[in-house]
Amino acid sequence: MRSPRGGVAIQVITGTSPTDRRTDRRNAHAVTVDELLPPPRQSRQMPQPWAEYLDSR
């Protein structure tokens, strides 16, 4: 089954892929690699009473 743009229809991809349908759709619609990467993790603040000790190690 072909899509109107000439590629394979997303239903064919999701039906034959072992991954989740939502993952396949997200990957198919991503324009850049950055859209596929998870957001950077937020670093936690260092506890102030221990900051000097941890920095010295």
C-alpha distance matrix in Angstrom:
0.0 3.8 6.8 9.8 11.6 9.7 8.8 6.3 6.0 9.3 8.7 7.1 10.1 12.6 11.9 12.7 15.3 18.9 19.8 20.0 17.3 19.7 20.3 16.7 16.5 19.9 19.1 15.9 18.1 21.2 22.6 25.5 26.6 29.2 26.8 25.7 29.4 31.4 34.3 37.6 39.9 42.9 46.1 48.8 52.3 54.8 57.5 60.5 63.3 61.6 60.4 63.5 63.6 59.9 60.3 63.3 61.5
3.8 0.0 3.8 6.6 8.0 6.0 5.7 4.8 5.4 9.2 10.1 9.0 11.0 13.8 14.1 14.7 16.6 20.4 20.8 21.0 18.1 19.9 20.3 16.7 16.0 19.0 18.0 14.5 16.2 19.3 20.2 23.2 24.7 27.4 25.1 24.4 28.2 30.4 33.1 36.4 39.0 41.9 45.1 48.0 51.3 54.0 56.8 59.6 62.5 60.9 59.5 62.6 62.8 59.1 59.3 62.4 60.7
6.8 3.8 0.0 3.8 5.4 5.4 5.3 5.6 4.8 8.0 9.7 10.0 11.3 13.7 14.8 15.9 17.3 20.9 20.6 20.4 17.1 18.3 19.0 15.5 14.0 16.8 16.3 12.6 13.6 16.9 17.6 21.0 22.8 25.2 22.7 22.5 26.3 28.5 30.8 34.3 36.9 39.7 43.0 45.8 49.1 51.8 54.7 57.4 60.4 59.0 57.5 60.6 61.0 57.4 57.5 60.7 59.2
9.8 6.6 3.8 0.0 3.8 5.5 7.5 9.0 8.5 11.3 13.1 13.8 15.0 17.2 18.5 19.7 20.9 24.6 24.0 23.6 20.2 20.9 21.7 18.5 16.5 18.9 18.6 14.8 15.0 18.1 18.3 21.9 24.2 26.4 23.9 24.3 28.1 30.3 32.3 35.8 38.6 41.1 44.5 47.4 50.5 53.4 56.3 58.9 62.0 60.7 59.1 62.2 62.8 59.2 59.2 62.5 61.1
11.6 8.0 5.4 3.8 0.0 3.8 5.8 8.7 9.3 11.7 14.4 14.6 15.0 17.5 19.3 20.0 20.7 24.3 23.6 23.4 20.4 20.8 21.0 17.8 15.9 17.8 16.9 13.2 13.2 15.9 15.5 18.9 21.4 23.8 21.6 22.2 25.9 28.4 30.4 33.7 36.7 39.3 42.6 45.6 48.7 51.5 54.5 57.0 60.2 58.8 57.0 60.0 60.6 57.0 56.8 60.0 58.8
9.7 6.0 5.4 5.5 3.8 0.0 3.8 6.9 8.8 11.9 14.2 13.5 14.0 17.1 18.4 18.6 19.6 23.4 23.2 23.6 20.8 21.8 21.6 18.1 17.0 19.1 17.7 14.0 15.0 17.5 17.2 20.3 22.3 25.1 23.2 23.3 26.9 29.7 32.0 35.1 38.1 40.9 44.1 47.2 50.3 53.0 56.0 58.6 61.7 60.1 58.4 61.3 61.8 58.1 57.9 61.0 59.5
8.8 5.7 5.3 7.5 5.8 3.8 0.0 3.8 6.4 9.0 11.6 10.6 10.5 13.8 15.3 15.2 15.9 19.7 19.5 20.1 17.5 18.6 18.2 14.6 14.0 16.1 14.5 10.9 12.6 15.0 15.3 18.2 19.7 22.6 20.7 20.3 24.0 26.6 29.2 32.4 35.2 38.2 41.3 44.4 47.6 50.1 53.1 55.8 58.8 57.1 55.5 58.4 58.8 55.1 55.0 58.0 56.5
6.3 4.8 5.6 9.0 8.7 6.9 3.8 0.0 3.8 6.5 8.4 6.9 7.2 10.6 11.7 11.7 12.8 16.6 16.8 17.4 14.9 16.6 16.4 12.6 12.5 15.3 13.8 10.5 12.9 15.6 16.8 19.4 20.5 23.3 21.2 20.2 23.8 26.2 29.1 32.3 34.8 37.9 41.0 43.9 47.3 49.7 52.6 55.5 58.3 56.6 55.2 58.2 58.4 54.7 54.8 57.9 56.1
6.0 5.4 4.8 8.5 9.3 8.8 6.4 3.8 0.0 3.8 5.4 5.5 6.7 9.0 10.1 11.4 12.6 16.2 16.1 15.9 12.8 14.5 15.1 11.6 10.7 14.0 13.5 10.2 12.1 15.4 17.1 20.1 21.2 23.6 20.9 20.1 23.8 25.7 28.4 31.9 34.2 37.1 40.4 43.1 46.5 49.1 51.8 54.8 57.6 56.1 54.8 58.0 58.1 54.5 54.8 58.0 56.3
9.3 9.2 8.0 11.3 11.7 11.9 9.0 6.5 3.8 0.0 3.8 5.4 5.0 6.1 8.4 10.0 10.4 13.7 12.9 12.3 9.2 10.7 11.4 8.0 7.1 10.7 10.5 7.8 9.9 13.2 15.5 18.3 19.1 21.2 18.3 17.2 20.8 22.5 25.2 28.7 30.8 33.8 37.0 39.6 43.1 45.7 48.3 51.3 54.1 52.6 51.4 54.7 54.8 51.2 51.7 54.8 53.1
8.7 10.1 9.7 13.1 14.4 14.2 11.6 8.4 5.4 3.8 0.0 3.8 5.5 5.2 6.0 8.7 10.0 13.0 12.9 12.1 8.8 11.3 12.7 9.7 9.4 13.1 13.4 11.2 13.3 16.6 19.2 21.9 22.4 24.4 21.4 20.0 23.5 24.7 27.6 31.1 32.9 35.8 39.0 41.4 45.0 47.6 50.0 53.1 55.8 54.3 53.3 56.7 56.6 53.0 53.7 56.9 55.0
7.1 9.0 10.0 13.8 14.6 13.5 10.6 6.9 5.5 5.4 3.8 0.0 3.8 5.6 5.1 6.3 8.5 12.0 12.8 13.1 10.6 13.6 14.0 10.6 11.3 14.9 14.2 12.0 14.9 17.7 20.1 22.5 22.7 25.2 22.6 20.9 24.2 25.9 29.0 32.3 34.2 37.3 40.4 42.9 46.5 48.9 51.4 54.6 57.2 55.5 54.5 57.7 57.5 53.9 54.5 57.5 55.5
10.1 11.0 11.3 15.0 15.0 14.0 10.5 7.2 6.7 5.0 5.5 3.8 0.0 3.8 5.4 5.4 5.9 9.6 9.9 10.6 8.7 11.4 11.0 7.4 9.0 12.1 10.9 9.2 12.5 14.9 17.4 19.4 19.3 21.8 19.4 17.4 20.7 22.5 25.7 28.9 30.8 34.0 37.0 39.6 43.2 45.5 48.2 51.3 53.9 52.1 51.0 54.2 54.0 50.3 50.9 53.8 51.8
12.6 13.8 13.7 17.2 17.5 17.1 13.8 10.6 9.0 6.1 5.2 5.6 3.8 0.0 3.8 5.6 5.3 8.0 7.7 7.5 5.3 8.6 9.0 6.2 7.8 11.1 10.9 10.1 13.0 15.3 18.4 20.3 20.0 22.0 19.2 17.1 20.2 21.3 24.5 27.7 29.3 32.4 35.4 37.8 41.5 43.8 46.2 49.5 52.0 50.3 49.5 52.7 52.5 48.8 49.7 52.7 50.7
11.9 14.1 14.8 18.5 19.3 18.4 15.3 11.7 10.1 8.4 6.0 5.1 5.4 3.8 0.0 3.8 5.8 8.2 9.4 9.6 8.1 11.7 12.4 9.9 11.5 14.9 14.6 13.7 16.6 19.1 22.1 23.9 23.5 25.6 23.0 20.7 23.7 24.7 28.1 31.2 32.6 35.7 38.6 40.9 44.6 46.8 49.2 52.5 54.8 53.1 52.4 55.7 55.3 51.7 52.6 55.5 53.4
12.7 14.7 15.9 19.7 20.0 18.6 15.2 11.7 11.4 10.0 8.7 6.3 5.4 5.6 3.8 0.0 3.8 6.6 8.9 10.5 10.0 13.5 13.1 10.4 12.9 15.8 14.7 14.0 17.4 19.4 22.1 23.6 22.9 25.3 23.1 20.5 23.3 24.7 28.3 31.1 32.6 36.0 38.6 41.1 44.8 46.8 49.3 52.6 54.9 52.9 52.1 55.3 54.7 51.0 51.9 54.7 52.4
15.3 16.6 17.3 20.9 20.7 19.6 15.9 12.8 12.6 10.4 10.0 8.5 5.9 5.3 5.8 3.8 0.0 3.8 5.4 7.8 8.2 11.3 10.1 7.9 11.1 13.3 12.0 12.2 15.7 17.1 20.0 21.1 19.9 22.2 20.2 17.3 19.8 21.2 24.8 27.5 28.9 32.4 35.0 37.4 41.1 43.1 45.6 48.9 51.2 49.1 48.4 51.5 50.9 47.2 48.1 50.9 48.6
18.9 20.4 20.9 24.6 24.3 23.4 19.7 16.6 16.2 13.7 13.0 12.0 9.6 8.0 8.2 6.6 3.8 0.0 3.8 6.8 8.9 11.7 10.3 9.5 13.0 14.6 13.6 14.7 17.9 18.9 22.1 22.7 21.0 23.0 21.1 17.8 19.8 20.6 24.3 26.8 27.8 31.2 33.6 35.8 39.5 41.3 43.6 47.1 49.1 47.0 46.5 49.6 48.8 45.2 46.3 49.0 46.5
19.8 20.8 20.6 24.0 23.6 23.2 19.5 16.8 16.1 12.9 12.9 12.8 9.9 7.7 9.4 8.9 5.4 3.8 0.0 3.8 6.5 8.5 6.7 6.8 10.3 11.4 10.8 12.5 15.4 16.1 19.5 20.0 18.3 19.9 17.8 14.6 16.5 17.1 20.7 23.3 24.3 27.7 30.2 32.5 36.2 38.1 40.5 43.9 46.0 44.1 43.5 46.7 46.1 42.5 43.5 46.3 44.1
20.0 21.0 20.4 23.6 23.4 23.6 20.1 17.4 15.9 12.3 12.1 13.1 10.6 7.5 9.6 10.5 7.8 6.8 3.8 0.0 3.8 5.5 5.3 6.4 8.8 10.1 10.8 12.4 14.6 15.7 19.4 20.2 19.0 20.0 17.3 14.6 16.6 16.6 19.9 22.9 23.7 26.8 29.6 31.6 35.3 37.5 39.7 43.1 45.4 43.7 43.2 46.5 46.1 42.6 43.7 46.7 44.6
17.3 18.1 17.1 20.2 20.4 20.8 17.5 14.9 12.8 9.2 8.8 10.6 8.7 5.3 8.1 10.0 8.2 8.9 6.5 3.8 0.0 3.8 5.5 5.1 6.2 8.7 9.9 10.5 12.4 14.4 18.0 19.5 19.0 20.1 17.0 14.9 17.6 17.9 20.9 24.2 25.4 28.3 31.4 33.5 37.1 39.6 41.8 45.1 47.6 46.1 45.4 48.8 48.6 45.1 46.1 49.2 47.3
19.7 19.9 18.3 20.9 20.8 21.8 18.6 16.6 14.5 10.7 11.3 13.6 11.4 8.6 11.7 13.5 11.3 11.7 8.5 5.5 3.8 0.0 3.8 5.4 5.1 6.1 8.6 9.8 10.7 12.3 16.0 17.4 17.0 17.5 14.2 12.5 15.0 14.9 17.7 21.1 22.3 25.1 28.3 30.4 34.0 36.6 38.9 42.1 44.7 43.3 42.5 46.0 46.0 42.5 43.5 46.7 45.0
20.3 20.3 19.0 21.7 21.0 21.6 18.2 16.4 15.1 11.4 12.7 14.0 11.0 9.0 12.4 13.1 10.1 10.3 6.7 5.3 5.5 3.8 0.0 3.8 5.5 5.1 6.1 8.5 10.1 10.7 14.4 15.2 14.1 14.9 12.1 9.7 12.1 12.6 15.8 19.0 20.4 23.5 26.5 28.9 32.5 35.0 37.4 40.6 43.2 41.6 40.7 44.0 43.9 40.3 41.1 44.3 42.5
16.7 16.7 15.5 18.5 17.8 18.1 14.6 12.6 11.6 8.0 9.7 10.6 7.4 6.2 9.9 10.4 7.9 9.5 6.8 6.4 5.1 5.4 3.8 0.0 3.8 5.5 5.1 6.0 8.7 10.1 13.5 14.9 14.3 15.9 13.2 11.0 14.1 15.3 18.5 21.7 23.5 26.7 29.7 32.3 35.9 38.3 40.9 44.0 46.6 45.0 43.9 47.1 47.1 43.5 44.1 47.2 45.4
16.5 16.0 14.0 16.5 15.9 17.0 14.0 12.5 10.7 7.1 9.4 11.3 9.0 7.8 11.5 12.9 11.1 13.0 10.3 8.8 6.2 5.1 5.5 3.8 0.0 3.8 5.4 5.1 6.2 8.6 12.1 14.1 14.4 15.6 12.4 11.2 14.6 15.7 18.3 21.9 23.9 26.7 30.0 32.6 36.0 38.7 41.3 44.3 47.1 45.7 44.5 47.8 48.0 44.5 45.0 48.3 46.7
19.9 19.0 16.8 18.9 17.8 19.1 16.1 15.3 14.0 10.7 13.1 14.9 12.1 11.1 14.9 15.8 13.3 14.6 11.4 10.1 8.7 6.1 5.1 5.5 3.8 0.0 3.8 5.5 5.4 6.2 9.9 11.4 11.4 12.1 8.7 7.7 11.1 12.1 14.6 18.2 20.3 23.2 26.5 29.2 32.5 35.3 37.9 40.8 43.7 42.3 41.0 44.3 44.7 41.1 41.5 44.8 43.4
19.1 18.0 16.3 18.6 16.9 17.7 14.5 13.8 13.5 10.5 13.4 14.2 10.9 10.9 14.6 14.7 12.0 13.6 10.8 10.8 9.9 8.6 6.1 5.1 5.4 3.8 0.0 3.8 5.5 5.3 8.7 9.7 9.3 11.1 8.6 6.7 10.4 12.4 15.4 18.6 21.0 24.1 27.2 30.1 33.5 36.0 38.9 41.7 44.6 42.9 41.5 44.6 44.8 41.2 41.4 44.6 43.0
15.9 14.5 12.6 14.8 13.2 14.0 10.9 10.5 10.2 7.8 11.2 12.0 9.2 10.1 13.7 14.0 12.2 14.7 12.5 12.4 10.5 9.8 8.5 6.0 5.1 5.5 3.8 0.0 3.8 5.7 8.4 10.6 11.3 13.5 10.9 10.0 13.7 16.0 18.6 21.9 24.5 27.5 30.6 33.6 36.9 39.5 42.4 45.2 48.1 46.5 45.0 48.1 48.4 44.8 44.9 48.1 46.6
18.1 16.2 13.6 15.0 13.2 15.0 12.6 12.9 12.1 9.9 13.3 14.9 12.5 13.0 16.6 17.4 15.7 17.9 15.4 14.6 12.4 10.7 10.1 8.7 6.2 5.4 5.5 3.8 0.0 3.8 6.3 9.3 11.0 12.3 9.3 9.7 13.4 15.4 17.4 20.9 23.6 26.3 29.6 32.5 35.7 38.5 41.4 44.0 47.1 45.8 44.1 47.3 47.9 44.3 44.3 47.7 46.4
21.2 19.3 16.9 18.1 15.9 17.5 15.0 15.6 15.4 13.2 16.6 17.7 14.9 15.3 19.1 19.4 17.1 18.9 16.1 15.7 14.4 12.3 10.7 10.1 8.6 6.2 5.3 5.7 3.8 0.0 3.8 5.7 7.3 8.5 5.9 6.7 10.3 12.7 14.6 17.8 20.8 23.5 26.7 29.9 32.9 35.6 38.7 41.2 44.4 42.9 41.1 44.1 44.8 41.2 41.1 44.4 43.2
22.6 20.2 17.6 18.3 15.5 17.2 15.3 16.8 17.1 15.5 19.2 20.1 17.4 18.4 22.1 22.1 20.0 22.1 19.5 19.4 18.0 16.0 14.4 13.5 12.1 9.9 8.7 8.4 6.3 3.8 0.0 3.8 7.0 8.5 7.1 8.9 11.9 14.7 16.0 18.9 22.3 24.8 27.9 31.2 34.0 36.7 39.9 42.2 45.5 44.0 41.9 44.8 45.7 42.1 41.6 44.9 43.9
25.5 23.2 21.0 21.9 18.9 20.3 18.2 19.4 20.1 18.3 21.9 22.5 19.4 20.3 23.9 23.6 21.1 22.7 20.0 20.2 19.5 17.4 15.2 14.9 14.1 11.4 9.7 10.6 9.3 5.7 3.8 0.0 3.8 5.4 5.6 7.4 9.5 12.7 13.9 16.3 19.8 22.5 25.3 28.7 31.4 33.9 37.3 39.5 42.8 41.2 39.0 41.7 42.5 39.0 38.3 41.6 40.6
26.6 24.7 22.8 24.2 21.4 22.3 19.7 20.5 21.2 19.1 22.4 22.7 19.3 20.0 23.5 22.9 19.9 21.0 18.3 19.0 19.0 17.0 14.1 14.3 14.4 11.4 9.3 11.3 11.0 7.3 7.0 3.8 0.0 3.8 5.4 5.3 6.7 10.4 12.1 14.2 17.6 20.6 23.1 26.6 29.5 31.7 35.1 37.5 40.6 38.7 36.6 39.3 39.9 36.3 35.7 38.9 37.6
29.2 27.4 25.2 26.4 23.8 25.1 22.6 23.3 23.6 21.2 24.4 25.2 21.8 22.0 25.6 25.3 22.2 23.0 19.9 20.0 20.1 17.5 14.9 15.9 15.6 12.1 11.1 13.5 12.3 8.5 8.5 5.4 3.8 0.0 3.8 5.4 5.3 8.2 9.0 11.0 14.6 17.3 19.9 23.5 26.2 28.6 32.0 34.2 37.4 35.8 33.7 36.4 37.3 33.7 33.2 36.4 35.5
26.8 25.1 22.7 23.9 21.6 23.2 20.7 21.2 20.9 18.3 21.4 22.6 19.4 19.2 23.0 23.1 20.2 21.1 17.8 17.3 17.0 14.2 12.1 13.2 12.4 8.7 8.6 10.9 9.3 5.9 7.1 5.6 5.4 3.8 0.0 3.8 5.7 7.8 9.0 12.1 15.3 17.9 21.0 24.3 27.2 29.9 33.1 35.5 38.7 37.3 35.3 38.3 39.1 35.6 35.4 38.7 37.7
25.7 24.4 22.5 24.3 22.2 23.3 20.3 20.2 20.1 17.2 20.0 20.9 17.4 17.1 20.7 20.5 17.3 17.8 14.6 14.6 14.9 12.5 9.7 11.0 11.2 7.7 6.7 10.0 9.7 6.7 8.9 7.4 5.3 5.4 3.8 0.0 3.8 6.6 9.3 12.1 15.0 18.1 21.0 24.2 27.4 29.8 32.9 35.6 38.6 36.9 35.2 38.2 38.6 35.0 35.0 38.2 36.9
29.4 28.2 26.3 28.1 25.9 26.9 24.0 23.8 23.8 20.8 23.5 24.2 20.7 20.2 23.7 23.3 19.8 19.8 16.5 16.6 17.6 15.0 12.1 14.1 14.6 11.1 10.4 13.7 13.4 10.3 11.9 9.5 6.7 5.3 5.7 3.8 0.0 3.8 6.5 8.7 11.6 14.9 17.5 20.8 24.0 26.3 29.4 32.1 35.0 33.2 31.5 34.5 34.9 31.2 31.2 34.4 33.1
31.4 30.4 28.5 30.3 28.4 29.7 26.6 26.2 25.7 22.5 24.7 25.9 22.5 21.3 24.7 24.7 21.2 20.6 17.1 16.6 17.9 14.9 12.6 15.3 15.7 12.1 12.4 16.0 15.4 12.7 14.7 12.7 10.4 8.2 7.8 6.6 3.8 0.0 3.8 6.5 8.6 11.9 14.7 17.8 21.1 23.5 26.5 29.3 32.2 30.6 29.1 32.3 32.6 29.1 29.4 32.7 31.4
34.3 33.1 30.8 32.3 30.4 32.0 29.2 29.1 28.4 25.2 27.6 29.0 25.7 24.5 28.1 28.3 24.8 24.3 20.7 19.9 20.9 17.7 15.8 18.5 18.3 14.6 15.4 18.6 17.4 14.6 16.0 13.9 12.1 9.0 9.0 9.3 6.5 3.8 0.0 3.8 6.4 9.0 12.2 15.3 18.4 21.1 24.1 26.7 29.8 28.5 26.8 30.0 30.7 27.3 27.4 30.9 30.0
37.6 36.4 34.3 35.8 33.7 35.1 32.4 32.3 31.9 28.7 31.1 32.3 28.9 27.7 31.2 31.1 27.5 26.8 23.3 22.9 24.2 21.1 19.0 21.7 21.9 18.2 18.6 21.9 20.9 17.8 18.9 16.3 14.2 11.0 12.1 12.1 8.7 6.5 3.8 0.0 3.8 6.5 9.0 12.5 15.4 17.9 21.1 23.6 26.7 25.2 23.3 26.4 27.1 23.7 23.7 27.2 26.3
39.9 39.0 36.9 38.6 36.7 38.1 35.2 34.8 34.2 30.8 32.9 34.2 30.8 29.3 32.6 32.6 28.9 27.8 24.3 23.7 25.4 22.3 20.4 23.5 23.9 20.3 21.0 24.5 23.6 20.8 22.3 19.8 17.6 14.6 15.3 15.0 11.6 8.6 6.4 3.8 0.0 3.8 6.2 9.3 12.6 15.0 18.0 20.8 23.7 22.2 20.7 24.0 24.6 21.2 21.6 25.2 24.2
42.9 41.9 39.7 41.1 39.3 40.9 38.2 37.9 37.1 33.8 35.8 37.3 34.0 32.4 35.7 36.0 32.4 31.2 27.7 26.8 28.3 25.1 23.5 26.7 26.7 23.2 24.1 27.5 26.3 23.5 24.8 22.5 20.6 17.3 17.9 18.1 14.9 11.9 9.0 6.5 3.8 0.0 3.8 6.4 9.4 12.4 15.2 17.8 20.9 19.9 18.3 21.8 22.7 19.6 20.0 23.7 23.3
46.1 45.1 43.0 44.5 42.6 44.1 41.3 41.0 40.4 37.0 39.0 40.4 37.0 35.4 38.6 38.6 35.0 33.6 30.2 29.6 31.4 28.3 26.5 29.7 30.0 26.5 27.2 30.6 29.6 26.7 27.9 25.3 23.1 19.9 21.0 21.0 17.5 14.7 12.2 9.0 6.2 3.8 0.0 3.8 6.6 8.9 12.1 14.6 17.6 16.3 14.7 18.1 18.9 15.8 16.3 20.0 19.5
48.8 48.0 45.8 47.4 45.6 47.2 44.4 43.9 43.1 39.6 41.4 42.9 39.6 37.8 40.9 41.1 37.4 35.8 32.5 31.6 33.5 30.4 28.9 32.3 32.6 29.2 30.1 33.6 32.5 29.9 31.2 28.7 26.6 23.5 24.3 24.2 20.8 17.8 15.3 12.5 9.3 6.4 3.8 0.0 3.8 6.3 8.8 11.7 14.6 13.7 12.6 16.3 17.1 14.4 15.5 19.1 18.8
52.3 51.3 49.1 50.5 48.7 50.3 47.6 47.3 46.5 43.1 45.0 46.5 43.2 41.5 44.6 44.8 41.1 39.5 36.2 35.3 37.1 34.0 32.5 35.9 36.0 32.5 33.5 36.9 35.7 32.9 34.0 31.4 29.5 26.2 27.2 27.4 24.0 21.1 18.4 15.4 12.6 9.4 6.6 3.8 0.0 3.8 6.3 8.4 11.7 11.3 9.9 13.5 14.9 12.8 13.5 17.2 17.6
54.8 54.0 51.8 53.4 51.5 53.0 50.1 49.7 49.1 45.7 47.6 48.9 45.5 43.8 46.8 46.8 43.1 41.3 38.1 37.5 39.6 36.6 35.0 38.3 38.7 35.3 36.0 39.5 38.5 35.6 36.7 33.9 31.7 28.6 29.9 29.8 26.3 23.5 21.1 17.9 15.0 12.4 8.9 6.3 3.8 0.0 3.8 6.0 8.8 7.7 6.3 10.1 11.2 9.1 10.3 13.7 14.2
57.5 56.8 54.7 56.3 54.5 56.0 53.1 52.6 51.8 48.3 50.0 51.4 48.2 46.2 49.2 49.3 45.6 43.6 40.5 39.7 41.8 38.9 37.4 40.9 41.3 37.9 38.9 42.4 41.4 38.7 39.9 37.3 35.1 32.0 33.1 32.9 29.4 26.5 24.1 21.1 18.0 15.2 12.1 8.8 6.3 3.8 0.0 3.8 5.8 5.8 6.1 9.8 10.6 9.7 11.6 14.4 15.1
60.5 59.6 57.4 58.9 57.0 58.6 55.8 55.5 54.8 51.3 53.1 54.6 51.3 49.5 52.5 52.6 48.9 47.1 43.9 43.1 45.1 42.1 40.6 44.0 44.3 40.8 41.7 45.2 44.0 41.2 42.2 39.5 37.5 34.2 35.5 35.6 32.1 29.3 26.7 23.6 20.8 17.8 14.6 11.7 8.4 6.0 3.8 0.0 3.8 5.4 5.0 7.8 9.7 9.9 11.0 13.5 15.1
63.3 62.5 60.4 62.0 60.2 61.7 58.8 58.3 57.6 54.1 55.8 57.2 53.9 52.0 54.8 54.9 51.2 49.1 46.0 45.4 47.6 44.7 43.2 46.6 47.1 43.7 44.6 48.1 47.1 44.4 45.5 42.8 40.6 37.4 38.7 38.6 35.0 32.2 29.8 26.7 23.7 20.9 17.6 14.6 11.7 8.8 5.8 3.8 0.0 3.8 5.8 7.4 8.3 9.7 11.5 13.1 14.6
61.6 60.9 59.0 60.7 58.8 60.1 57.1 56.6 56.1 52.6 54.3 55.5 52.1 50.3 53.1 52.9 49.1 47.0 44.1 43.7 46.1 43.3 41.6 45.0 45.7 42.3 42.9 46.5 45.8 42.9 44.0 41.2 38.7 35.8 37.3 36.9 33.2 30.6 28.5 25.2 22.2 19.9 16.3 13.7 11.3 7.7 5.8 5.4 3.8 0.0 3.8 5.7 5.4 6.1 8.6 10.2 11.1
60.4 59.5 57.5 59.1 57.0 58.4 55.5 55.2 54.8 51.4 53.3 54.5 51.0 49.5 52.4 52.1 48.4 46.5 43.5 43.2 45.4 42.5 40.7 43.9 44.5 41.0 41.5 45.0 44.1 41.1 41.9 39.0 36.6 33.7 35.3 35.2 31.5 29.1 26.8 23.3 20.7 18.3 14.7 12.6 9.9 6.3 6.1 5.0 5.8 3.8 0.0 3.8 5.5 5.2 6.0 8.6 10.2
63.5 62.6 60.6 62.2 60.0 61.3 58.4 58.2 58.0 54.7 56.7 57.7 54.2 52.7 55.7 55.3 51.5 49.6 46.7 46.5 48.8 46.0 44.0 47.1 47.8 44.3 44.6 48.1 47.3 44.1 44.8 41.7 39.3 36.4 38.3 38.2 34.5 32.3 30.0 26.4 24.0 21.8 18.1 16.3 13.5 10.1 9.8 7.8 7.4 5.7 3.8 0.0 3.8 5.5 5.2 6.3 9.0
63.6 62.8 61.0 62.8 60.6 61.8 58.8 58.4 58.1 54.8 56.6 57.5 54.0 52.5 55.3 54.7 50.9 48.8 46.1 46.1 48.6 46.0 43.9 47.1 48.0 44.7 44.8 48.4 47.9 44.8 45.7 42.5 39.9 37.3 39.1 38.6 34.9 32.6 30.7 27.1 24.6 22.7 18.9 17.1 14.9 11.2 10.6 9.7 8.3 5.4 5.5 3.8 0.0 3.8 5.5 5.3 6.7
59.9 59.1 57.4 59.2 57.0 58.1 55.1 54.7 54.5 51.2 53.0 53.9 50.3 48.8 51.7 51.0 47.2 45.2 42.5 42.6 45.1 42.5 40.3 43.5 44.5 41.1 41.2 44.8 44.3 41.2 42.1 39.0 36.3 33.7 35.6 35.0 31.2 29.1 27.3 23.7 21.2 19.6 15.8 14.4 12.8 9.1 9.7 9.9 9.7 6.1 5.2 5.5 3.8 0.0 3.8 5.4 5.4
60.3 59.3 57.5 59.2 56.8 57.9 55.0 54.8 54.8 51.7 53.7 54.5 50.9 49.7 52.6 51.9 48.1 46.3 43.5 43.7 46.1 43.5 41.1 44.1 45.0 41.5 41.4 44.9 44.3 41.1 41.6 38.3 35.7 33.2 35.4 35.0 31.2 29.4 27.4 23.7 21.6 20.0 16.3 15.5 13.5 10.3 11.6 11.0 11.5 8.6 6.0 5.2 5.5 3.8 0.0 3.8 5.5
63.3 62.4 60.7 62.5 60.0 61.0 58.0 57.9 58.0 54.8 56.9 57.5 53.8 52.7 55.5 54.7 50.9 49.0 46.3 46.7 49.2 46.7 44.3 47.2 48.3 44.8 44.6 48.1 47.7 44.4 44.9 41.6 38.9 36.4 38.7 38.2 34.4 32.7 30.9 27.2 25.2 23.7 20.0 19.1 17.2 13.7 14.4 13.5 13.1 10.2 8.6 6.3 5.3 5.4 3.8 0.0 3.8
61.5 60.7 59.2 61.1 58.8 59.5 56.5 56.1 56.3 53.1 55.0 55.5 51.8 50.7 53.4 52.4 48.6 46.5 44.1 44.6 47.3 45.0 42.5 45.4 46.7 43.4 43.0 46.6 46.4 43.2 43.9 40.6 37.6 35.5 37.7 36.9 33.1 31.4 30.0 26.3 24.2 23.3 19.5 18.8 17.6 14.2 15.1 15.1 14.6 11.1 10.2 9.0 6.7 5.4 5.5 3.8 0.0
